[in-house]
Amino acid sequence: MDLFIYLFAALFSVLNPIGTVPIFVGLTHSDTKKERSRISLWTAIDVFIILIVSFFIGQYVLSFFGISIEALRIAGGIIIVSSGFSLLSGKFNKKRGINKKAETEAQQRNDIALTPLAIPMLAGPGSISLLIAFYQEHHATNEIIISCLAIFAIAIAIFIILRSAHYLAKILGTSGIVAISRIVGFIVIAIGIQYIVSAIITIIKGNLL
């Protein structure tokens, strides 16, 4: 249960679906309630697939390119910390890979579930690197099952949040969403720093032995 809560909390902080609410509202303001539900569902499905593939296939990508897990942790930690700072500074849109031009283009497309919502706004480099590093430490059968359940739970949470995005936007308001995003940003920074510190400690211990 501790493993489930840890991974769920880490992924929720890095993906930050709450921070995606105002962008989702902006992209779907002219859609019907049924269409918003469909987009929410497919966004959650796309995120689930991306995260699961990253979790299981990521290690082979590392092996193919000869990248060590410590290097991944440091790189991933830097990306995660950068995402956290973007949340704290209020530059969420720019750091998530969507600008005004991309937003306009997205509004003109029929389906925005995969891009820009699922990737890069939700399932970005930070969450992908986090899962790859997590698999290296937790690859026993029961740990893999728990991890998959945590990823599935994240997908459900994303669906519920996006489906309720227009209601949340009215209840929380812009200031409320910004406040939550900045609190989450602080947690994200801590997660990123922990990854970097863990990698550095492992490298130092390896050189001393």
N, C-alpha and C positions, 0 to 999 in steps of 0.2 A: 504493500500500500504506500509506503514511503517513497518507493521508486516511481510509482504512478504519479503521486502528487508532485514530486520534484520535477519530472519531465513535463507534466502538464503545465505547471507554473512557469517553468523556463520557456517553453514554447509559447505560452500565452503572452508572456512579457515581450519576447522577441517579435512575434507576429503582430501583437497589439491590435486586435480586431476592433477595439473601441475607437482607436485613433483613425480607423478606416471609415467610420460612420459618416462624417461630413462629406468625404469624397464619394462614398456610395450614394448618399442623398443627392449630391450634385449631378452624378452621372445618370441617375434613374428618376429624376424629378418629373419627367413627362411620361413615365411608364405606368401601366396599371398595377394594381396590387398583386394580381396573378402573375404578371411578368416579373415583378420584383421578387416574388417568392421563387420563381424559376431561376432567376439569376443568382439568388442567394444559395439555392440548392446546388447548382452547378459550380459555383465558386467554391463551396465547401468540398464538393467531390474532387474538383481539380487540385485543391490544396492537399487533400488527403493523399491523392495519387502521387503528387510531387514529393511530399514528405516521406511516404512509404518507399518510393523508389530511391530517394536519397539515403534513407536509413539502411537499405539492403545492398544497394549497388555502389554507394559512395566509396567503400573501402577498396573495391576493385579499380575504381578510377584513380585512387591514390597510388595503388600498386603499379598501375600502368605508367603513370607519370613519375614514379619514384619519389613521391612526396611522403615525408614522415608524418606520423600523427602529431608530433610536437609542432612541426611547422604549420600544420592545419589548425591546431589549437590557437597558435599565436595569430595567424592570419584571420581565423574566424573570430577570435577575441577582439582584434582591432576593428573588424567590420561591425561586430555587435556593439562595441563601445561607441563607434561612430554613429550607429543608429540611435543609441541611447542619448547621445549629445544632441542629435537632430530633434528628438522628441522634447528634450529639455529646452532647447532654443526656439522651438516652434517652427522649425524648418522641415516638418514631417513630409510634406508633399515633394519637395525637391529631392530629399534624400531617398525617397521611396521610388524614384525613377519615373515620376509622372509630373509634367509641367502643364502649363495652360494649353499649349498646342496639343499635347497628347490627350488632355482631358476633352478638348473640343472634338478631336478625331474619334475618341472613344464614344462620345455621345452620338456620333453619326453612324456608328456601327450597330448591327443588330444584336451582337452578343459580346458582352464585355466581361463575361465570367472568367475566362482563362487569362486574357490580358485586357486591361492592366490590373484587374482585381486579384486573381489568384497569384500571378507572378507579373511584375516584381513587388507589388504592394504588400502582399501577405507572405507568401513563401519566397523569401529572398535569400541571398547568400548567407546571411546570419543564421537563419533557421536550418539551412541545409548543412552548413559546416558544424553547427551544434549537434545535429543528429548523427553525422558521420563520426564525430569524436565520441559521442555517447555510445555508439555501437561498439567501438573499440574497447570500452570499459565494461559494457553490459551485453554480452552475447550468449549467455546461457539461455537454454530454451524457455524457462519461466520468465526470465528478464526480457526476452524478445516479445513474448506474448503480452506482458504488462506494457511494454513500450508501444506496441501496436494499438493496444486499448487506449493508451494516453493520446496517441495521434488521432485515433478515431474520435475520442472525446473532444479534442481540439476542433476537429471538423464539425462536430455537432454544435459546439459553442459558436463557431463562426457562422453557421447557418442561422442559429437563433438570433445572434446579434445583428447580422445583416438584414434578416427578415423583419426585425424590429427597429431597423435603423432610423426610419422616419419618425417613429414614436420616441426613440431615445434622443434624437436631435431636438425634439420639441421639449422633452422633459429636462434634459441636461443643459441644453443650450450650448452655444459656442464656448463660453467660459468653463462650463462643467467638463466638456470633452477635453479641452486644453489642459485643465487641472489634472484629470485622470491620466492623460498622455504623459504629462511631466512626471507624475509619480511613477508610472510604469517606466519612463525613461531612466530614472534613477536606478531602478531595479535592474534594467537591461545593462546599464553601465557596470554595475556590480558583477553581473554574470560574465560579461566580457572580460573584466579584469581578472576574475577568478580563473578563467580559461588560460589567460596569458601567464598568470602566476604559476598555475599547475604545470604548464609546459616548461617554463623556465626551471622550476624545481626539479622536474624529471631529467632535463638536460644536464643540470649541475650534478645530480646524483649519479648519472650515467658516466660523466667524465671523472668523478671521484673514485668510482669502483674500478 
